[in-house]
């Protein structure tokens, strides 16, 4: 669902609940969409604090709906959020459990093209390929509740059955499955290496970056695909992280916004929300296939 106001931008005027003027939308429409309007008010407040554009990609991380994962169809929504002619300094508030690596490659390409000055904000979790999205940034904003995760690929081997790709490299595994696993690992590690070497770790020796990628993509350092990489652990990995304290005013606003998304997503039975100060798209559950 998307709405764009008239060219005079009356939505920028101080209306209720920030002023005494009535909203320019009809009362019934405003009431039906009030959650979105309140979120967008807070987005504008945060933008005034940071001096940066804020966009949001928020996916359901608690349900089992496959369409909550990062999918190829996400690119159109990202493109609309970013805007082809607005390379403003950009913050991406991100919540996702991951998804398709092919789709992630497309999204990081869009982010790099349309938002060269990018920070990724992780109030709660950006796991698996969500962590790869975060690696596209110049800096990651985290707090005490934030977590990234390992980027080792997970591959389907049957209906409802997914396994870590590295397990399919063992001798005796079907050669086709083994080759698919090897390709998936190479794709993930290659993308991570490229993102770090051309972004937050630009200028760092490729050998040092490779060590970081090996830790993130292997099982020698993190022993589970769901392992928690908090802000302190991310710093130990040499990622460029700014950790905001819980009493920081910006962090409190970001956490409030994150809580609004989590509540509204569950309340309205949504799986994804793509949002900025003016653009808003929400997706409900579908039968779309998921990724790893």
Phi, psi and omega per residue, in radians:
X1 nan 2.319 -3.067
X2 -2.455 2.475 3.098
X3 -2.434 2.362 3.076
X4 -2.195 2.272 -3.103
X5 -1.294 3.015 3.075
X6 -1.029 2.896 -3.043
X7 -1.093 -0.388 3.133
X8 -1.357 -0.078 3.114
X9 0.944 0.955 3.127
X10 -1.115 -0.321 3.119
X11 -1.180 -0.255 3.089
X12 -1.443 -0.198 -3.135
X13 -1.339 2.597 -3.103
X14 -1.291 1.549 3.125
X15 -1.798 3.090 3.041
X16 -0.944 2.347 0.176
X17 -1.662 0.205 -3.135
X18 -1.683 -0.224 -3.109
X19 -2.586 -3.079 -3.100
X20 -1.596 -0.265 3.107
X21 -1.203 2.497 3.090
X22 -1.267 2.628 3.115
X23 -1.013 2.597 3.140
X24 -1.297 -0.354 3.068
X25 -1.312 2.803 3.073
X26 -1.165 2.611 -3.107
X27 -0.962 -0.777 -3.115
X28 -1.122 -0.691 3.138
X29 -1.201 -0.745 -3.108
X30 -1.084 -0.774 -3.132
X31 -1.104 -0.710 -3.139
X32 -1.133 -0.532 -3.065
X33 -1.925 0.273 -2.994
X34 -1.061 -0.590 3.126
X35 -1.050 -0.778 3.131
X36 -1.126 -0.756 -3.123
X37 -1.105 -0.665 3.136
X38 -1.205 -0.683 3.072
X39 -1.083 -0.740 -3.107
X40 -1.214 -0.511 3.011
X41 -1.097 -0.763 3.135
X42 -1.190 -0.641 3.049
X43 -0.988 -0.779 3.142
X44 -1.142 -0.654 3.091
X45 -1.084 -0.764 -3.138
X46 -1.148 -0.693 3.099
X47 -1.079 -0.658 3.105
X48 -1.149 -0.590 3.128
X49 -1.242 -0.758 -3.040
X50 -1.579 -0.396 -3.016
X51 1.247 0.366 -3.096
X52 -2.267 2.604 3.031
X53 -1.174 2.451 3.119
X54 -2.097 2.173 3.032
X55 -2.141 2.768 -3.010
X56 -2.288 2.311 2.936
X57 -2.163 1.857 -3.035
X58 -2.161 2.069 -3.129
X59 -2.081 2.668 3.115
X60 -1.148 2.092 -3.135
X61 -1.838 0.026 -3.057
X62 -1.965 -0.406 3.137
X63 -1.555 3.119 -3.118
X64 -1.846 0.189 -3.081
X65 -1.210 2.124 -3.065
X66 -1.105 -0.561 -3.080
X67 -1.279 -0.058 3.030
X68 -1.351 -0.222 -3.116
X69 -1.362 2.891 3.060
X70 -1.162 2.118 -3.055
X71 -2.230 2.857 3.111
X72 -0.999 -0.603 -3.084
X73 -1.223 -0.153 3.136
X74 -1.236 -0.349 -2.990
X75 -1.102 -0.651 -3.126
X76 -1.128 -0.670 3.137
X77 -1.216 -0.680 3.073
X78 -1.103 -0.767 -3.127
X79 -1.061 -0.697 3.135
X80 -1.181 -0.683 3.100
X81 -1.117 -0.744 -3.036
X82 -1.325 -0.678 -3.095
X83 1.307 2.268 -3.052
X84 -1.218 -0.431 -3.016
X85 -2.025 0.456 -3.088
X86 -2.332 1.386 3.138
X87 -1.444 0.687 -3.114
X88 -1.124 2.679 2.958
X89 -0.924 2.250 -2.927
X90 -2.243 2.407 2.961
X91 -1.917 2.342 3.055
X92 -1.962 1.968 3.006
X93 -1.446 2.123 -2.933
X94 -2.183 2.289 2.960
X95 -2.465 2.051 3.140
X96 -2.881 2.643 3.027
X97 -1.594 -0.018 3.136
X98 1.921 -2.821 -3.091
X99 2.785 -2.508 -3.056
X100 -1.228 2.298 3.088
X101 -1.226 -0.655 3.082
X102 -1.016 -0.791 3.131
X103 -1.144 -0.654 3.125
X104 -1.105 -0.692 3.090
X105 -1.010 -0.747 3.136
X106 -1.129 -0.738 -3.100
X107 -1.175 -0.722 3.131
X108 -1.188 -0.540 3.055
X109 -1.120 -0.749 3.087
X110 -1.098 -0.779 -3.128
X111 -1.084 -0.791 -3.121
X112 -1.141 -0.627 -3.105
X113 -1.313 -0.745 -3.005
X114 -1.712 -0.257 -3.118
X115 -2.452 1.254 -3.099
X116 -1.101 -0.472 3.050
X117 -1.783 1.556 -2.985
X118 -2.095 2.308 2.894
X119 -2.033 2.474 3.049
X120 -1.892 2.242 -3.135
X121 -1.826 2.171 3.141
X122 -2.072 1.555 3.134
X123 -1.169 -0.606 -3.080
X124 -2.251 -1.207 -3.082
X125 -2.589 2.431 2.965
X126 -2.438 1.684 -2.955
X127 -1.851 2.752 3.020
X128 0.972 -2.092 3.112
X129 -1.225 -0.241 2.948
X130 -1.135 -0.634 3.050
X131 -1.141 -0.677 3.069
X132 -1.053 -0.706 3.068
X133 -1.045 -0.726 3.138
X134 -1.123 -0.555 3.140
X135 -1.208 -0.203 3.092
X136 -1.328 -0.202 -3.053
X137 -1.464 2.841 2.970
X138 -1.370 -0.407 -3.112
X139 -2.764 2.580 3.081
X140 -1.971 2.252 3.091
X141 -1.676 2.163 -3.111
X142 -2.362 2.904 3.072
X143 -2.461 -2.896 -3.064
X144 -1.180 -0.428 -3.122
X145 -1.619 -0.016 -2.993
X146 -1.469 2.572 3.002
X147 -2.627 2.419 2.908
X148 -1.780 -3.060 3.132
X149 -2.658 2.932 3.059
X150 -1.018 2.705 -3.079
X151 -1.957 0.308 3.106
X152 -1.120 2.343 -3.072
X153 -1.194 2.587 3.016
X154 -2.045 2.237 -3.053
X155 -2.047 2.507 3.071
X156 -1.343 2.410 3.074
X157 -2.105 0.046 3.133
X158 2.971 3.045 -3.137
X159 -0.997 2.038 3.112
X160 1.254 0.188 -3.111
X161 -2.104 2.028 3.119
X162 -2.195 2.455 -3.130
X163 -2.342 2.685 3.039
X164 -1.057 2.400 -3.065
X165 -1.038 -0.589 -3.056
X166 -1.148 -0.401 3.109
X167 -1.237 -0.364 -3.128
X168 -1.510 0.028 3.106
X169 -1.594 -0.115 -3.105
X170 -1.158 2.585 3.074
X171 -1.003 2.479 3.133
X172 1.678 -0.228 3.092
X173 -1.326 2.503 3.100
X174 -0.803 2.323 -3.021
X175 -1.094 -0.577 3.125
X176 -1.211 -0.765 3.105
X177 -1.121 -0.689 3.141
X178 -1.127 -0.714 3.127
X179 -1.180 -0.691 3.097
X180 -1.077 -0.698 3.127
X181 -1.154 -0.770 3.130
X182 -1.077 -0.740 3.127
X183 -1.133 -0.704 -3.128
X184 -1.123 -0.732 3.126
X185 -1.134 -0.765 3.134
X186 -1.101 -0.716 3.127
X187 -1.074 -0.834 -3.098
X188 -1.129 -0.831 -3.102
X189 -1.173 -0.661 3.116
X190 -1.131 -0.714 3.121
X191 -1.150 -0.772 3.131
X192 -1.075 -0.752 3.132
X193 -1.065 -0.777 -3.128
X194 -1.135 -0.791 -3.115
X195 -1.083 -0.786 -3.108
X196 -1.205 -0.741 -3.071
X197 -1.236 -0.402 3.132
X198 -1.856 0.106 -3.089
X199 -2.276 -2.014 -2.985
X200 -1.147 -0.354 3.128
X201 -1.987 0.453 3.079
X202 -1.008 2.303 -3.125
X203 1.668 -0.254 3.087
X204 -1.397 2.493 -3.121
X205 -1.005 2.430 -3.098
X206 -1.040 -0.545 3.130
X207 -1.144 -0.659 3.123
X208 -1.213 -0.691 3.106
X209 -1.133 -0.683 3.138
X210 -1.068 -0.655 3.108
X211 -1.089 -0.700 3.113
X212 -1.136 -0.796 -3.136
X213 -1.089 -0.725 3.138
X214 -1.071 -0.673 3.094
X215 -1.148 -0.750 -3.104
X216 -1.226 -0.589 -3.005
X217 -1.753 -0.116 -3.125
X218 -1.883 -3.003 3.127
X219 -2.081 0.180 3.114
X220 -1.358 -0.615 -3.097
X221 -1.682 -0.864 3.074
X222 -1.925 2.130 -2.934
X223 -1.601 -0.032 3.134
X224 -2.411 2.564 3.075
X225 -1.102 -0.453 3.139
X226 -1.643 0.142 -3.138
X227 -0.928 2.513 -3.100
X228 -1.601 2.144 3.000
X229 -1.886 1.687 -3.125
X230 -1.434 -3.085 -3.047
X231 -1.056 -0.735 -3.111
X232 -1.162 -0.696 3.114
X233 -1.173 -0.654 3.114
X234 -1.111 -0.657 3.085
X235 -1.143 -0.717 3.114
X236 -1.078 -0.519 3.098
X237 -1.327 -0.102 -3.116
X238 1.386 0.272 2.996
X239 -1.257 2.629 -3.141
X240 -1.468 1.803 -3.036
X241 -2.203 2.369 2.953
X242 -1.884 2.014 3.141
X243 -1.679 2.050 3.133
X244 -1.611 2.357 3.104
X245 -1.244 2.768 -3.066
X246 -1.089 -0.458 -3.118
X247 -1.626 0.107 3.105
X248 -1.257 2.350 -3.080
X249 -1.062 -0.722 3.122
X250 -1.144 -0.770 -3.139
X251 -1.068 -0.715 3.140
X252 -1.088 -0.673 3.099
X253 -1.181 -0.715 3.122
X254 -1.136 -0.701 -3.136
X255 -1.208 -0.667 3.064
X256 -1.059 -0.780 3.128
X257 -1.079 -0.754 3.121
X258 -1.064 -0.726 3.125
X259 -1.142 -0.624 3.075
X260 -1.090 -0.777 3.130
X261 -1.109 -0.783 -3.119
X262 -1.068 -0.745 3.141
X263 -1.188 -0.858 -3.068
X264 -1.147 -0.614 3.120
X265 -1.105 -0.809 3.132
X266 -1.194 -0.752 -3.079
X267 -1.071 -0.651 -3.075
X268 -1.764 0.135 3.102
X269 0.963 0.852 3.115
X270 -1.729 2.844 3.031
X271 -1.995 -0.404 3.139
X272 -2.623 2.582 3.001
X273 -2.319 2.234 3.011
X274 -1.967 2.142 -2.995
X275 -2.638 2.581 2.981
X276 -2.427 -2.915 -3.068
X277 -1.170 -0.408 -3.118
X278 -2.211 -0.510 -3.080
X279 -1.727 2.425 3.130
X280 -2.593 2.188 3.050
X281 -2.286 2.339 3.104
X282 -2.175 2.462 -3.111
X283 -2.103 2.362 3.080
X284 -1.679 2.977 -3.110
X285 -1.000 2.501 3.137
X286 -2.525 3.134 3.125
X287 -1.687 0.337 -3.121
X288 -1.114 2.504 -3.129
X289 -1.277 2.679 -3.139
X290 -1.759 -3.128 -3.141
X291 -2.158 -2.812 -3.090
X292 -1.812 nan nan
